[in-house]
Amino acid sequence: MKKIFLIILLLLTFIGKAQSTASKNVSTFTIEAPQLNTSKKIWIYLPENYSKNIQKKYSVIYIHDAQNLFDAKTSYSGEWNVDEKLDSLKAKVIVVGIEHGNEKRIDELTPFKNEKYGGGNADNYIEFIVKTLKPHIDKNYRTKTKAKNTILFGSSLGGLVSYYGALKYPEVFGKAGVFSPSFWFSPEIYTFTEKQPKIKTKIYFLCGDKESDDMVNDLTKMKRLLDTKRCYCLHLDKTKIVKGGEHNEKLWRDHFAEAILWLGY
């Protein structure tokens, strides 16, 4: 028993001393989220020379699950290396990472309830982004505020809520990165899509063929439904299915840069 205790103590010590991998271009702040009756920790990535180019304005990418984006110290099972990838691209874009609500994550990132897992509070979460967070970002940073310059991005439940949020607020989000979306959570997401008028949102879909039995089928079903809402000739969406890809940070990290480049900023 004593040996086990010592091993646990050593592990906790190692974790506590883990080095942050976030770049110097990343900072954080906390903002009240009245729509969710809580406060949210926000991570901000600013492009190189942001402080020097005082006249330049930038497009903005809003990404969920900020704990997994920039820093191995805070990530659950590996980070996306968003800051390093954007630095290497010399990308002129601001990234706003929104920390998930831990035990409230499912509730916040799902627009419709699941009989087994509950959830269904994404309307309030997206309203927080649209009516509280985005105005704060636009006021305090040099941003391009139009929908064509605003991207909503996420994976898994974050992919689901990114798709939903971009369709619900097309005047705010003109583009969406939808990685491994949890369309299985509720069939209402298909009904929601069917009820939309013409959809002009630019969307990058990605999943791996080893994620689950239904991931590829669910994504293909949504893509076909989306095709009924706009002309395929407009090339407003792209779907990439990665051979051998699994439901993890590695898949999303490896394909983040190409998705951003295709969506444009």
Backbone as a ProteinNet text record, in pm:
[ID]
protein_1_A
[PRIMARY]
MKKIFLIILLLLTFIGKAQSTASKNVSTFTIEAPQLNTSKKIWIYLPENYSKNIQKKYSVIYIHDAQNLFDAKTSYSGEWNVDEKLDSLKAKVIVVGIEHGNEKRIDELTPFKNEKYGGGNADNYIEFIVKTLKPHIDKNYRTKTKAKNTILFGSSLGGLVSYYGALKYPEVFGKAGVFSPSFWFSPEIYTFTEKQPKIKTKIYFLCGDKESDDMVNDLTKMKRLLDTKRCYCLHLDKTKIVKGGEHNEKLWRDHFAEAILWLGY
[TERTIARY]
83	0	86.9	193.9	284.8	353	389	455.7	364.7	236.5	139.3	121.9	117.5	102.6	220.5	343.6	461.5	461.3	414.4	406.4	309	193	92.7	148.8	221.3	280.1	381.1	463.2	560.8	493.7	384.6	311	251.5	192.7	133.5	239.9	356.8	466.4	511.9	520	562	462.6	332.7	228.6	232.2	252.2	254.7	368.9	480.8	597.3	603.6	501.4	500.8	514.5	596.2	623.8	514.2	478.1	382.3	447.3	370.5	420.7	356.3	275.2	212	317.4	303.6	401	380.8	475.6	468.1	354	297.4	186.5	50.7	52.1	-72.5	-86.9	-205.4	-235.7	-377.1	-417.2	-550.6	-617.7	-748.1	-824.9	-955.4	-1025	-1153.2	-1263.4	-1376.9	-1489.4	-1617	-1706.6	-1835	-1919.8	-1989.6	-2078.6	-2219.1	-2292.8	-2424.7	-2523.2	-2507	-2596.9	-2581.2	-2465.5	-2436.6	-2425.9	-2447.9	-2438.8	-2303.2	-2199.1	-2064.4	-1965.8	-1838.8	-1733.9	-1653.8	-1590.6	-1517.3	-1372.2	-1280.5	-1141.5	-1121.9	-1064	-1044.4	-895.4	-854.3	-716.8	-712.9	-613.5	-600.8	-465.2	-470.2	-347.8	-346.2	-238.2	-220.2	-106	-121.3	-16.1	111.2	220.6	350	340.9	403	407.9	271.9	178.8	47.8	64.7	150.2	167.4	238.1	310.2	383	296.4	212.8	125.7	-2.9	7.2	-102.8	-223.8	-211.9	-325.8	-394.6	-327.7	-378.4	-488.1	-592.9	-700	-694.7	-751.2	-735	-868.2	-876.2	-988.1	-975.2	-1084.8	-1086	-1140.9	-1072.5	-1120	-1160.2	-1285.1	-1332.5	-1332.1	-1256.4	-1242.5	-1281.1	-1353.7	-1395.9	-1284.6	-1306.6	-1212.5	-1071.4	-1059.9	-931.3	-820.8	-857	-755.4	-666.1	-719.3	-645.7	-579.6	-582.7	-538.7	-392.3	-344	-214.6	-110.4	-154.7	-64.2	-76.4	33.6	33.8	4	35	14.6	-132.5	-217.6	-360.4	-443.1	-380.6	-455.8	-489.2	-594.6	-639.4	-555.5	-533	-454.8	-374	-305.4	-225.6	-291.7	-210.3	-262.8	-266.8	-333.7	-343.4	-222.9	-140.1	-27.9	-75.4	-188.1	-244.8	-147.7	-84.4	5.8	128	189.3	306.8	272.4	158.2	119.2	91.7	23.6	-4.2	122.8	212.2	341.1	416.9	417.1	491.1	431.5	298.6	232	243.8	292.9	292.2	150.4	55.3	-86.8	-127.2	-189.1	-236.7	-380.2	-394.1	-526.2	-520.4	-629.4	-643.9	-723.5	-681.4	-756.6	-807.9	-936.3	-999.6	-1041.2	-972	-1004.9	-1092.2	-1201.3	-1298.6	-1289.3	-1251.8	-1241.5	-1378.9	-1380.4	-1506.5	-1538.1	-1661.9	-1708	-1691.1	-1591.1	-1563.9	-1688.7	-1748.1	-1866	-1986.1	-1980.6	-2089.7	-2060.1	-1950.9	-1911.3	-2020.1	-2073.1	-2176.8	-2296.8	-2335.5	-2451.2	-2427.6	-2308.4	-2278.1	-2262.9	-2209.8	-2173.5	-2275	-2392.6	-2494.8	-2623.6	-2672	-2792.9	-2922.7	-2919.1	-3039.9	-3006.8	-3105.1	-3083.6	-3067.6	-2991.1	-2977.3	-3044.3	-3119.1	-3196.3	-3106.8	-2986.4	-2895.8	-2804.7	-2752.3	-2648.1	-2697.6	-2823.4	-2875.3	-2825.8	-2779.2	-2727.9	-2836.9	-2803.4	-2902.8	-2899.8	-2786.1	-2780.1	-2692.5	-2670.2	-2581.2	-2634.9	-2765.9	-2820.3	-2764.2	-2758.7	-2704.6	-2553.7	-2485.3	-2340.9	-2306.9	-2376.1	-2351.6	-2391.5	-2498.5	-2539.4	-2433.3	-2367.5	-2255.8	-2146.4	-2111.9	-2008.1	-2051.2	-2174.7	-2223.1	-2247	-2307.9	-2352.7	-2261.8	-2172.5	-2083.2	-1936.7	-1891.5	-1749.5	-1706.6	-1777	-1735.7	-1735	-1838.2	-1831.2	-1709.1	-1674.5	-1556.8	-1429.8	-1418.5	-1300.5	-1291.4	-1403.2	-1403.5	-1371.2	-1406.5	-1379.3	-1232.8	-1172.7	-1039.9	-925.4	-959.8	-857.1	-892.5	-793.2	-814.7	-865.8	-994.6	-1055	-1132.4	-1140.3	-1233.5	-1363	-1469.4	-1588.9	-1693	-1678.4	-1779.9	-1779.4	-1892.2	-1906.6	-1801	-1765.3	-1667.5	-1529.5	-1508.9	-1381.5	-1389.9	-1500.2	-1522	-1549.6	-1464.5	-1471.5	-1505.5	-1596.1	-1628.2	-1570.7	-1497.1	-1417.6	-1420	-1424.1	-1416.3	-1416.5	-1396.8	-1393.4	-1486.4	-1535.5	-1624.7	-1751.9	-1783.6	-1897.6	-1873.1	-1746.2	-1710.8	-1736.5	-1723.4	-1757.3	-1906.4	-1981.7	-2127.9	-2175.7	-2125.8	-2174.5	-2123.8	-2008.9	-1960.5	-2051.7	-2091	-2183.3	-2316.4	-2369	-2497.6	-2490.4	-2386.9	-2375.2	-2359.2	-2282.6	-2262.2	-2390.8	-2473	-2600.5	-2703	-2697.8	-2794.9	-2764.5	-2636.4	-2596.8	-2511.3	-2570.3	-2492.7	-2446	-2514.3	-2473.3	-2349.9	-2313.6	-2197.7	-2081	-2110.2	-2006.3	-2023.6	-1928.8	-1937.6	-1869.4	-1790.5	-1713.7	-1710.1	-1690.8	-1685.4	-1588.4	-1510.2	-1426.5	-1494.9	-1537	-1619.4	-1542.7	-1469.7	-1388.3	-1461.3	-1470.6	-1526.3	-1655.3	-1752	-1871.8	-1957.6	-2006	-2089.3	-2235.2	-2260.3	-2396.7	-2485	-2420.2	-2494.4	-2570.7	-2529.9	-2583.5	-2734.7	-2784.3	-2928.6	-2967.7	-3069.2	-3112.1	-3171.5	-3202.1	-3259.1	-3165.2	-3034.7	-2941.4	-2968.3	-3017.2	-3053.7	-3182.6	-3277.1	-3403.1	-3377	-3288.4	-3250.3	-3193.4	-3108.7	-3049.7	-3156.1	-3247.9	-3355.2	-3441.2	-3456.5	-3543.1	-3475.9	-3346.4	-3275	-3306.9	-3309.5	-3318.1	-3184.3	-3155.4	-3027.2	-2910.8	-2817.7	-2703.9	-2580.4	-2523.9	-2408.3	-2277.6	-2283.8	-2166.8	-2061.4	-1936.2	-1825.5	-1780.2	-1777.9	-1755.1	-1648.2	-1554.8	-1455.3	-1488.6	-1529	-1558.5	-1436.9	-1410.8	-1304.3	-1340.6	-1306.8	-1316.9	-1222.1	-1198.8	-1117.8	-1205.5	-1158	-1241	-1231	-1151.1	-1139.7	-1198	-1279.2	-1331.6	-1443.1	-1541.5	-1655	-1722.5	-1818.9	-1890.1	-1972.9	-2017.3	-2113.5	-2057.8	-1935.5	-1885.3	-1888.9	-1832.1	-1826.4	-1966	-2052.7	-2190.2	-2266.7	-2250.1	-2319.3	-2273.3	-2142.8	-2088.4	-2133.3	-2135.1	-2179.9	-2327.4	-2407.9	-2550	-2570.6	-2494.2	-2508.1	-2461.1	-2352.7	-2301.2	-2405.6	-2472.5	-2574.2	-2693.7	-2728.6	-2838.3	-2800.7	-2677	-2629.1	-2630.8	-2603.3	-2602.1	-2739.4	-2845.5	-2979.7	-3008.4	-2916.7	-2937.1	-2853.7	-2766.3	-2688.8	-2632.5	-2595.1	-2542.6	-2401.8	-2381.5	-2249.8	-2142.6	-2184	-2089.7	-2022.8	-2078.8	-2022	-1899.8	-1885.1	-1770.2	-1756.9	-1867.9	-1869.5	-1832.3	-1813.3	-1769.6	-1671.7	-1591.2	-1495.3	-1501.6	-1496.5	-1499.6	-1373.2	-1303.2	-1184	-1200.9	-1189	-1195.5	-1056.2	-996.4	-857.2	-848.6	-779.1	-761.3	-682	-737.6	-672.9	-688.9	-757.1	-774.2	-862.4	-819.1	-894	-943.4	-1033.7	-1099.3	-1006.5	-911.7	-816.8	-751.6	-675.4	-610.1	-510.7	-448.8	-351.8	-417.8	-534.4	-606.2	-635.1	-684.8	-724.7	-603.4	-499	-374.8	-312.8	-309.9	-243.3	-313.3	-441.6	-516.2	-572	-535.7	-584.7	-536.9	-409.2	-351.6	-414.6	-430.9	-486.4	-632.6	-704.1	-843.8	-850.9	-763.8	-761.3	-722.9	-625.4	-584.4	-696.3	-771.6	-880.3	-995.7	-1028.5	-1137.5	-1102	-974	-931.4	-956.3	-870.8	-885.2	-831.1
-120	0	125.7	121.7	235.8	258	148.2	158.9	225.2	185.8	244.2	392.9	428.2	568.7	650.6	595.6	667.3	686.2	584.4	594.3	703.9	707.4	810.5	948.8	960	1087.5	1134.9	1042.1	1076.4	1122.2	1053.6	1091.3	1229.8	1258.2	1390.1	1498.7	1468.3	1563.9	1592.7	1485.2	1501.3	1586.7	1557.9	1633.9	1780.4	1801.6	1939	2020.5	1950.8	2020.8	2018.2	1963.6	1956.8	2097.5	2107.8	2237.6	2276	2402.3	2452.4	2454.2	2416.3	2418.4	2530	2613.2	2724.4	2827.5	2882.4	2979.2	3116	3203.9	3339.8	3420.7	3370.9	3440.6	3404.9	3322.1	3276.5	3335.9	3386.2	3437.8	3395	3423.3	3383.8	3497.4	3491.4	3580.8	3510.9	3563.2	3507.3	3609.1	3560.6	3648.2	3586.7	3671.5	3622.9	3571.8	3462.3	3404.6	3398.1	3509.7	3514.7	3413.8	3381.6	3285	3146	3121.1	2989.6	2993.6	3111.8	3129.9	3085.3	3122.3	3085.2	3184.6	3158.5	3235	3138.3	3191.7	3108	3156	3059.8	3091.6	3086.6	3192.7	3207.1	3213.7	3141.2	3143.6	3223.9	3310.6	3394.4	3370.9	3340.2	3335.4	3458	3535.4	3651.6	3623.7	3659.9	3632	3710	3658.6	3725	3870.2	3959.5	4102.8	4172.2	4110.9	4174.3	4313.3	4324	4452	4557.3	4511.9	4606.1	4657.5	4569.5	4610.1	4670.5	4789.3	4846.1	4886.6	4885.9	4919.9	4796.8	4683.9	4563.6	4497	4450.9	4376.3	4229.8	4140.6	3997.6	3922.2	3816.7	3723.4	3649.4	3588.3	3522.3	3380.6	3286.6	3148.7	3122.5	3085.8	3048.5	2895.8	2841.4	2696.3	2652.1	2542.7	2486.3	2402.3	2361	2272.6	2330.7	2453.5	2524.3	2452.9	2372.6	2300.5	2213.3	2172.6	2079.3	2145.4	2275.4	2342.1	2383.3	2440.8	2507.6	2446.2	2376.1	2344	2197.7	2123.8	1983.6	1970.2	2073.6	2069.5	2064.4	2126.5	2130.5	2032.6	1969.3	1882.3	1749	1688.6	1560.1	1445.4	1444.7	1335.9	1387.2	1500.2	1559.3	1683.8	1780.3	1907.3	1910.8	2012.5	2030.9	2104.3	2165.6	2247.3	2361.7	2420.5	2527.2	2643.1	2683.8	2798.7	2769.6	2652	2617.8	2606.3	2548.4	2530.6	2665.7	2753.9	2885.4	2968.7	2954.4	3024	2979.4	2847.1	2794.9	2842.7	2866	2916.2	3067.5	3131.6	3278	3330.2	3259.7	3288.4	3418.7	3506.1	3633.1	3616.7	3551.4	3520.6	3516.1	3554.6	3545.3	3418.8	3346.3	3229.2	3254.3	3228.3	3240.2	3100	3046.8	2914.6	2926	2852	2857.9	2729.2	2739.9	2619.5	2555.4	2422.8	2352.5	2354.1	2323	2333.3	2208.7	2124.9	2001.5	1913.8	1901.8	1814.4	1869.8	1996.4	2055.7	2054.9	1990.7	1992.3	1936.7	1821.4	1760.6	1853.9	1913.2	2002.6	2122.4	2181	2302.9	2278.4	2164.5	2142.2	2061.4	2038.7	1961.5	2042.8	2059.1	2139	2066.5	1934.4	1856.5	1747.5	1710.5	1612	1471.2	1392.4	1250	1175.1	1072.5	999.8	944.8	902.8	841.6	944.1	1040	1129.3	1269.6	1299.6	1431.8	1537.4	1649.8	1757.8	1848.4	1927.5	2010.5	2157.5	2209.2	2350.6	2434	2384.2	2455.1	2591.4	2609.9	2740.2	2850	2822.6	2921.6	2937.6	2827.8	2833.8	2915.7	2889.4	2964.6	3110.9	3134.7	3273.2	3346.6	3275.7	3336.5	3380.4	3296.5	3332	3452.8	3448.6	3552	3685.5	3682.6	3806.2	3859.8	3775.7	3821.5	3815.3	3697.6	3680.5	3754.6	3736.1	3801	3954.2	4015.2	4160.7	4204.3	4125	4157	4147.8	4042.4	4024.6	4137.8	4169.2	4275.1	4412.2	4432.3	4560.9	4573.7	4463.3	4469.9	4425.6	4370	4326.6	4379.3	4385.8	4438	4324.7	4314.9	4202.6	4247.9	4156.6	4170.5	4105.8	4181.6	4137.3	4066.6	4069.4	4011.5	3858.9	3798.5	3653	3581.7	3638.7	3573.8	3566.6	3643.7	3645.1	3579	3507.4	3447.4	3298.5	3216	3070.5	3009.2	2912.3	2833.6	2694.8	2642.1	2521.5	2430.9	2299.2	2205.1	2061.3	1971.1	1827.9	1753.6	1639.4	1554.3	1634	1650.7	1735.3	1878.6	1918.9	2051.5	2063.6	1953.2	1952	1964.1	1894.2	1902	2043.8	2107.9	2241.1	2346.7	2321.9	2415.2	2413.6	2294.6	2281.9	2349.1	2318.3	2373.8	2526.5	2576.1	2720.1	2798.5	2742.6	2812.1	2818.7	2714.2	2715.9	2805	2809.6	2890.8	3039.9	3075.4	3215.7	3240.3	3225.9	3246.1	3390.6	3483.1	3622.9	3651.4	3555.5	3571.4	3484.4	3357.4	3261.6	3223.4	3264.3	3232.1	3102.3	3048.1	2927.6	2840.2	2708.4	2616	2502	2467	2347.7	2241.3	2132.9	2030.7	1899.3	1870.7	1751	1644.4	1523.4	1408.3	1444	1504.8	1554.5	1443.1	1466.6	1367.7	1379.8	1357.7	1364.8	1254.3	1150.1	1038.7	1080.8	1193	1230.1	1248.7	1303.2	1324.4	1337	1263.6	1273.5	1409.8	1490.2	1622.4	1712.4	1681.7	1764.9	1752.8	1638.5	1621.6	1697.2	1689.1	1762.2	1912.7	1957.3	2098.6	2143.2	2060.8	2092.8	2098.6	2003.6	1998.3	2124	2183.2	2299.7	2430.5	2425.8	2548.2	2589.2	2719.2	2766.1	2739.4	2805.5	2784.7	2811.4	2718	2727.3	2772.7	2885.1	2940.7	2926	2861.7	2845.5	2758	2799.6	2720	2624.7	2493.5	2393.4	2292.7	2266.2	2161.3	2046.4	1932.1	1812	1719.9	1659.9	1560.9	1453.1	1329.4	1220.2	1108.9	1014.8	897.9	776.1	682.3	563.9	458.1	487.9	395.4	454.6	557.3	623.5	543.5	502.6	426	359.8	274.8	205.4	301	413.7	501.1	635.6	670.5	804.9	840.7	755.4	785.8	791.7	697.6	696	820.8	862	981.4	1106.5	1115.2	1231.6	1234.9	1118.5	1109.9	1147.2	1102.9	1136.3	1286.9	1351.8	1496.1	1569.3	1522.4	1585.2	1579.3	1465.7	1452	1543	1555.1	1643.9	1789	1821.9	1958	1992.4	1893.6	1916.6	1956.1	1925.8	1965.5	2111.8	2174.1	2311.7	2413.8	2365.5	2457.6	2378.9	2449.8	2384.7	2331.4	2207.6	2145.8	2224.1	2289.8	2362.8	2478.8	2521.4	2632.9	2591.3	2460.4	2406.4	2472	2477.3	2540.9	2446	2318.5	2227.3	2126.1	2073.5	1969	1861.8	1736.8	1625.4	1542.3	1521.3	1436.6	1322.9	1200.6	1081.6	1021.2	1020.1	979	829	760.2	616.2	585.6	502.2	466.7	569.9	681	787.8	746.7	776.5	744.3	871.5	854.4	966.5	1020.2	1102.3	1153.2	1283.1	1343.3	1470.6	1460.8	1345.5	1330.3	1353.2	1295.3	1313	1460.6	1527	1667	1758.8	1728.8	1806.8	1796.1	1675.5	1652.6	1722.4	1753.1	1807.5	1948	2007	2141.4	2244.4	2242.2	2345.3	2339.5	2219.2	2209.4	2254.2	2229.6	2275.6	2427.9	2490.5	2637.1	2696.9	2637.2	2687.6	2675.5	2565	2548.6	2645.9	2662.2	2753.6	2897.7	2929.9	3066.3	3159.1	3258.9	3355.7	3490.2
0	0	0	82.1	89.8	-43.9	-111.3	-241.4	-343.7	-344.4	-436.1	-409.1	-279.6	-241.6	-293.7	-279.4	-325.2	-476.8	-548.4	-694.6	-734.8	-668.4	-696.7	-665.7	-554.7	-515.4	-619.1	-669.8	-771.8	-900.4	-938.1	-1058.6	-1045.4	-928.6	-905.6	-907.6	-854	-854.2	-996.1	-1076.4	-1216.6	-1293	-1274.4	-1342.9	-1300.7	-1169.6	-1120.2	-1176.1	-1212.2	-1264.1	-1416.9	-1479.8	-1625.8	-1683.5	-1786	-1846.3	-1945.6	-1943.7	-2040.6	-2178.4	-2280.5	-2418.8	-2500.3	-2436.4	-2507.4	-2547.3	-2667	-2717	-2651.8	-2675.6	-2619.7	-2679.8	-2788.6	-2854.2	-2795.1	-2691.1	-2629.4	-2489.9	-2458.8	-2325.5	-2287.3	-2165.5	-2119.4	-2042.1	-2035.3	-1948.8	-1912.9	-1816.2	-1772.6	-1796.6	-1844	-1874	-1818.3	-1771.7	-1723.4	-1840.4	-1816.3	-1917.2	-1858.7	-1861.8	-1798.1	-1856.9	-1983.9	-2047	-1986	-1923.8	-1866.6	-1714.1	-1657.7	-1512.2	-1457.6	-1527	-1484.5	-1544.7	-1527.5	-1595.5	-1681.4	-1785.1	-1879.9	-1893.2	-1889.1	-1917.8	-2068.5	-2122.4	-2266	-2297.1	-2398.6	-2446	-2576.4	-2587.9	-2707.5	-2773.4	-2901.6	-2982.5	-3072.4	-3062.7	-3149	-3245.5	-3371.9	-3470.5	-3442.1	-3494.2	-3479	-3527.9	-3452.1	-3485.3	-3474.2	-3402.3	-3381.8	-3320.9	-3221.4	-3150.8	-3236.8	-3339.6	-3424.9	-3540	-3593.3	-3704.9	-3650.1	-3597	-3519.2	-3603.1	-3733.2	-3818.8	-3876.5	-3873.1	-3938.5	-3855.9	-3924.1	-3859.2	-3904.9	-3821.9	-3844.2	-3836.2	-3914.1	-3901.6	-3769	-3723.9	-3592.9	-3605.8	-3539.9	-3530.2	-3385.7	-3363.7	-3230.9	-3222.1	-3125.9	-3113.4	-2972	-2964.3	-2835.6	-2773.1	-2647.8	-2577.6	-2575.2	-2530	-2533.3	-2456.7	-2357.5	-2279.9	-2368.5	-2484	-2570	-2691	-2699.6	-2822.3	-2823.2	-2712.6	-2712.5	-2619.6	-2517	-2407.5	-2364.8	-2372.3	-2330.7	-2181.3	-2105	-1959.9	-1923.6	-2004.5	-1972.7	-2055.6	-2154.3	-2244.8	-2178.9	-2228.3	-2174.6	-2229.1	-2360.1	-2420.6	-2539.7	-2518.3	-2625	-2680.3	-2719.8	-2769	-2921.2	-2976	-3120.9	-3178.8	-3093	-3140.2	-3230.8	-3195.5	-3278	-3293.6	-3184.1	-3190.8	-3277.2	-3258	-3338.2	-3486.9	-3516.6	-3657	-3723.5	-3652.6	-3710.5	-3720.9	-3623.5	-3632.5	-3757.3	-3782.8	-3898	-4029.9	-4029.9	-4149.9	-4163.9	-4056.1	-4048.6	-4073.5	-4015.6	-4038.2	-3970.8	-4046.2	-3993.4	-3944.5	-3830.3	-3777	-3625.1	-3561.2	-3416.1	-3383.6	-3280.4	-3235.1	-3094.9	-3075.5	-2944.8	-2901	-2801	-2748.5	-2625.7	-2623.7	-2513.7	-2432.5	-2306	-2224.5	-2206.5	-2211.5	-2186.8	-2037.7	-2005.9	-1868.2	-1786	-1817.7	-1744.4	-1735.7	-1619.2	-1606.9	-1684	-1723.2	-1801.3	-1951.7	-1991.4	-2132	-2223.1	-2188.8	-2272	-2283.9	-2173.4	-2173.5	-2264.8	-2257.9	-2333	-2483.3	-2520	-2659.5	-2739	-2682.3	-2754.5	-2769	-2891.6	-2913.6	-2880.6	-2878.4	-2850.5	-2748.2	-2670	-2564.7	-2621	-2547.8	-2574.9	-2460.7	-2493.2	-2390.4	-2280.4	-2315.7	-2218.3	-2151.8	-2230	-2179.3	-2144.3	-2173.9	-2140.4	-2237.3	-2183.3	-2267.9	-2320.3	-2422.6	-2488.6	-2454.9	-2402.1	-2363.8	-2457.9	-2578.7	-2671.3	-2713.9	-2713.7	-2751.9	-2661.7	-2532.5	-2439.3	-2456.5	-2483.7	-2505.9	-2630.3	-2738.8	-2862	-2844.6	-2770.3	-2744.1	-2664.7	-2573.7	-2500	-2596.6	-2693.3	-2789.9	-2872.6	-2920.7	-3012.3	-2942.9	-2825.5	-2762.8	-2651.7	-2600.5	-2494	-2535.6	-2578.8	-2608.4	-2734.3	-2843.2	-2968.7	-2956	-2897.6	-2879	-2797	-2695.9	-2614.4	-2698.1	-2777.9	-2863.1	-2965.7	-3028.2	-3130.1	-3071.5	-2945.6	-2880.3	-2838.6	-2797.2	-2737.1	-2828.5	-2943.3	-3037.6	-3176.9	-3262.8	-3397.8	-3487.1	-3500	-3570.8	-3694.2	-3790.1	-3901.3	-3853.5	-3847.9	-3775.6	-3862.4	-3992.7	-4079.9	-4072.5	-4112.9	-4107.3	-4190.4	-4303.9	-4391.2	-4327.4	-4219.9	-4148.9	-4012	-3985.8	-3854.6	-3869.9	-3809.1	-3821.5	-3686.3	-3686.1	-3566.8	-3588.1	-3489.7	-3513.6	-3390.1	-3414.7	-3303.8	-3348.9	-3253.1	-3281.7	-3186.7	-3232.8	-3154.3	-3118.9	-2990.5	-2955.6	-3000.6	-3001.9	-3053.1	-3202.2	-3274.9	-3416.4	-3437.2	-3352.9	-3357.4	-3332.6	-3226.7	-3191.4	-3289.6	-3352.8	-3454.5	-3576.5	-3617.6	-3730.5	-3696.1	-3579.9	-3536.9	-3525.5	-3459.2	-3436.9	-3565.3	-3660.2	-3787.4	-3868.3	-3858.8	-3931.4	-3861.8	-3730.6	-3656.9	-3668.6	-3676.5	-3684.2	-3809.7	-3928.9	-4051.5	-4068.9	-4001.8	-4010.5	-3924	-3837.9	-3749.5	-3794.3	-3824.1	-3862.4	-4009.2	-4091	-4232.6	-4269	-4173.8	-4200.5	-4075	-4097.8	-3984.6	-4013.7	-3911.7	-3916.2	-3832.7	-3896.1	-3829.7	-3832.3	-3724.6	-3714.5	-3632.6	-3686.7	-3615	-3539.8	-3607.6	-3539.2	-3480.7	-3360.6	-3291.3	-3334.4	-3464.6	-3515.1	-3456.7	-3402.6	-3343.1	-3217.5	-3156.5	-3026	-3029.3	-3140	-3151.4	-3298.2	-3342.2	-3482	-3516.7	-3416.3	-3442.9	-3521.9	-3520.5	-3596.8	-3746.5	-3790.2	-3931.5	-3962.2	-3871	-3887.8	-3890.8	-3802.7	-3798.1	-3932.4	-3991.3	-4121.4	-4230.3	-4228.1	-4327.3	-4325.1	-4207.4	-4192.3	-4233	-4257.5	-4293.1	-4436.6	-4462.6	-4602	-4669	-4776.2	-4843.6	-4747.3	-4745.1	-4654	-4731.4	-4690.7	-4761.7	-4684	-4568.7	-4483.7	-4550.9	-4542.3	-4594.2	-4484.3	-4513.9	-4409.5	-4451.7	-4360.8	-4381	-4287	-4343.3	-4265.9	-4264.8	-4149.7	-4141.1	-4040.6	-4073.6	-3976.9	-4018.8	-3929.4	-3959.9	-3979.9	-4058.7	-4085.4	-3975.4	-3869.2	-3756.9	-3627.6	-3640.8	-3521.1	-3454.1	-3533.2	-3482.3	-3601.1	-3571.7	-3678.9	-3763.6	-3701	-3768.4	-3813.4	-3773.5	-3799.7	-3948.6	-4032.5	-4175.5	-4234.9	-4195.5	-4247	-4204.6	-4078.4	-4028.4	-4101.8	-4124.3	-4193	-4339	-4402.3	-4541.2	-4553.3	-4457.4	-4456.4	-4446.2	-4358.8	-4342.2	-4467	-4526.2	-4647.9	-4759.2	-4776.9	-4880.9	-4852.6	-4726.2	-4688.3	-4715.4	-4685.1	-4708.4	-4857.2	-4940.7	-5085.9	-5139.9	-5065.7	-5109.2	-5077.6	-5003.4	-4958.1	-5034.9	-5123.4	-5207.3	-5324.8	-5426.2	-5546.1	-5519	-5553.7	-5536.7	-5612.2	-5719.3	-5804	-5731.3	-5619.1	-5543.6	-5461.2	-5440.2	-5365.9	-5228.2	-5156.6	-5025.7	-4912.1	-4944	-4839.4	-4895.3	-4804.6	-4839.6	-4733.1	-4774.3	-4680.8	-4697	-4587.3	-4589.3	-4490.3	-4538.7	-4454	-4450	-4333.7	-4318	-4294	-4380.5	-4365.2	-4238.5	-4154	-4028	-3918.7	-3947.7	-3849.2	-3733.4	-3611.9	-3491.2	-3423.7	-3329.9	-3261.9	-3152.8	-3192	-3093.6	-3140.8	-3050.2	-3078.2	-3193.5	-3209.3	-3317.8	-3453.6	-3473.4	-3599.8	-3623.8	-3522.1	-3535.8	-3548	-3473.1	-3481.8	-3621.4	-3674.9	-3803.4	-3920.7	-3904.4	-4018	-3993.8	-3879.4	-3848.3	-3950.7	-3980.9	-4069.3	-4208.7	-4264	-4398	-4400.7	-4292.3	-4284.8	-4283.4	-4206.9	-4198.9	-4333.6	-4398.2	-4529.9	-4631.9	-4626.5	-4722.6	-4693.3	-4565.8	-4529.5	-4564.5	-4550.4	-4579.2	-4461	-4447.4	-4338.3	-4379.3
[MASK]
+++++++++++++++++++++++++++++++++++++++++++++++++++++++++++++++++++++++++++++++++++++++++++++++++++++++++++++++++++++++++++++++++++++++++++++++++++++++++++++++++++++++++++++++++++++++++++++++++++++++++++++++++++++++++++++++++++++++++++++++++++++++++++++++++++++++++

